Amino acid sequence: MRTRGDEGPRPLLPWSLARVEGSSMQPTLRAGDRLLCRTTDGGEVRPGQVVVAHRPDRPGLLVVKRAVHRDRGGWWLEGDHEQGSHDSWVFGPVPDSAVVARVVLRLWPRPRRV
């Protein structure tokens, strides 16, 4: 899953909005889902949370992934859909500074906690 730079996240005080593209977080999230995110840095993330982060090997691209564990000063991020995800297995660990938000709720199409 990824977000387009022009559509998310958008700062709204400590909150941001993101729109999911792709299938890497299925079945948890699907393309077109709208997300409410809490602006944060990697130091405030816990394993298992879904985050929005800058992809280190593609400047300007934001991705939505699950923070699995800390690895050499950064987060190891993975998609929930193992065969359909470009994640830390491709681009390596993501530094705390690259994590911009923690996903709190899926707002659309059916609101629920993530």
N, C-alpha and C positions, 0 to 999 in steps of 0.2 A: 504494500500500500504506500502511496505517496500523496503528497499534497502539491498543488501548484503554487508557486511563489506568489502569484497574483491573487490567490483565493484563500490562503491560510498559511500559518496562523496570522490573524490580524489582532494587534494589541487592543484590548478593551479593559483597561486598568490591569488587574492581574490575570485577566481571562483572555482567551483567544478562541477563534473559530477555525476549523479545518474541514476540508471535504476530501473524502477518501477516493483514490483512484486505484485501479488494479485489484488483484485477488490475493495478495500475499498474506493478508490477515484473516482470510476465511477459515472457519465459519464465524469468528468473533465479529468481524467487520466486513462489509461488502462495498464494492464500488458505488459511489453516490451517497454513502452515509455522511451525515453532517455531525461533527463532533464539537463538544464544548471542552476546552482544554484549559488547564491552570498553568500559567506561565511559571517556569521554574528553571533551575539549572540542574545539572547531573548530580550534584551533591544531595539533592532533596528526593531523589528517586529511590524506590525500593524494588528489589527483584520481583518480577511478576507483573509490574505495572506496564501499561501501554504508554509510549511516549512519542513525541514528535521531535525529530532530530535532523540536523543537516547531514547529508550523506557526504562523508569525507572525500570520496574520489570523484564526486560530481558537484562542483560548486553551484550553489543556487537551488539545488534539489532538496526538498524536505521529504522525509519518509516517516511513516507511522509503523512502529515495530514494538515488540515486547522486550523490555529490559530483562535479560535472563540472569546475568551476573556481572560483577565487576571484574575487569581483566586489565592488569598493568596500567592502572590509573584511569581507565575508561570503562564504558559499558559495552558488553557483548549484547547486540540486538539481533533478534530473530523474528521472522514472520511466523504466524500460526500455521500457515499452509506450507509445509516443508518442501514440497516439490515445486511450488510456484513463488518462491521468495528470493529476492536478492537482498541479502542481509550481511551480518558480520562474517559469515563464511566467505563472502565475496570481498567486502571492503574492510574487514578487520574491526577492532574495537573502536568505539566512538568516544572522544574525550568529553568530559563533563561540560565543557564550554560549547559543544555542538548540540547538546540537549536543550531544547527551547521550551518544551511544554510537556505536561503529563495529561493524558486523556482522562476526563472525569465521567462524561456522559456521551452517549450517542443521542443526539437530538432528533434525528430524522433517519429513517422513516418511522421507527417505533422507539420512543425514548426508553433508555435503560442504562444502568451503570455498566461501565466497561471494566 
